[in-house]
Amino acid sequence: MDIRIDPITQQPVILATSRVKRPHFGKSKPTHPPIDNKRTESSVNPFAPGNEHITGPEVWADSDNENRKSNDPDWKVRVIPNKYPIAKHHEVIIYSQHPRFDFPALSLKQATRIVKAFIARGKEMQKHGQPFLFCNHGVEAGASIEQPHAQVLAFPALPPAIKTEVDVLQKHYNLHGNCAYCQLIEHEEKVGKRLIWQNDSFILMTPEASGWPYAIALMPKIHQAAYTALKDRQVLDFTQALRIMISLYNHVLINPSYNFWVHSTKDSFYHWHLDMIPRLKIAGGVEVGAGIIVNDRISPEDAAKKFRLALKEIK
């Protein structure tokens, strides 16, 4: 058993990859019945063009038609209020009019439009609280509608996971005058074992102490507190990085369900990042009861090696 400690959050993780060999008998895919009669299955896709009236009034859209009116079907990226919100301000960002094309399947131009929507709506959420951008892709990841989309909301205060990072990074900055994540990136570049890919602005790597097998972290190489501060060149580089992340999952893990989320704040000592995990496991008693995640599939180092090999085939 290999116990690893996250260098930032100090969260312990158990690496027990030998458990992948254990037998599995009598298992079936979990079913998720509606929580109430307001969230029942429907044959109508509310995100499809022509169904704009179903979603309610849009709050933002990208279109090539300068004369387009709100809720018209001539849109490229569309943002609508979430009908079942977690917070007072909670929106859905619909990637495109295609019912199944995820980020890598779309053109670079369309993918860039989506990233610009992430930034625009993140800036809006900053007016109302702590912005939180995330994506549930696939049933196992919590998606209730198949058409690819992301979500952004405003928490009234820092959620616990971000608050922990903020406290650690602030303490590190006060003691050492620099950013702990900047140091971590420099270390990972030197070591190289968990490094997957990088361009001028971003780095992809497998976190050393990740409890989720095949987890990937996307981080800006220069110190930056908020993703909403991305400039034009960084927008293109971020779009490229996110396309590669999802392509790696699709290639290595054969189109898995996945989640990604962004931790971002306005604090100058903070370093924003995007984390992505494939939903390959269900939390067990140790995770739920002890609060320690067990990675029982593959080490971060071996996962990075697989991803680097896959890059050659993807390109």
Secondary structure as GFF3:
##gff-version 3
##sequence-region A 1 315
A	DSSP	beta_strand	2	5	.	.	.	ID=ss1
A	DSSP	beta_strand	12	15	.	.	.	ID=ss2
A	DSSP	three_ten_helix	17	21	.	.	.	ID=ss3
A	DSSP	alpha_helix	52	55	.	.	.	ID=ss4
A	DSSP	beta_strand	60	62	.	.	.	ID=ss5
A	DSSP	beta_strand	77	81	.	.	.	ID=ss6
A	DSSP	beta_strand	90	94	.	.	.	ID=ss7
A	DSSP	three_ten_helix	103	105	.	.	.	ID=ss8
A	DSSP	alpha_helix	108	126	.	.	.	ID=ss9
A	DSSP	beta_strand	130	137	.	.	.	ID=ss10
A	DSSP	three_ten_helix	139	141	.	.	.	ID=ss11
A	DSSP	beta_strand	149	155	.	.	.	ID=ss12
A	DSSP	alpha_helix	160	176	.	.	.	ID=ss13
A	DSSP	alpha_helix	180	191	.	.	.	ID=ss14
A	DSSP	beta_strand	195	198	.	.	.	ID=ss15
A	DSSP	beta_strand	202	205	.	.	.	ID=ss16
A	DSSP	beta_strand	216	220	.	.	.	ID=ss17
A	DSSP	three_ten_helix	227	229	.	.	.	ID=ss18
A	DSSP	alpha_helix	232	252	.	.	.	ID=ss19
A	DSSP	beta_strand	258	263	.	.	.	ID=ss20
A	DSSP	beta_strand	273	278	.	.	.	ID=ss21
A	DSSP	alpha_helix	285	285	.	.	.	ID=ss22
A	DSSP	pi_helix	286	290	.	.	.	ID=ss23
A	DSSP	beta_strand	293	295	.	.	.	ID=ss24
A	DSSP	alpha_helix	300	314	.	.	.	ID=ss25
###
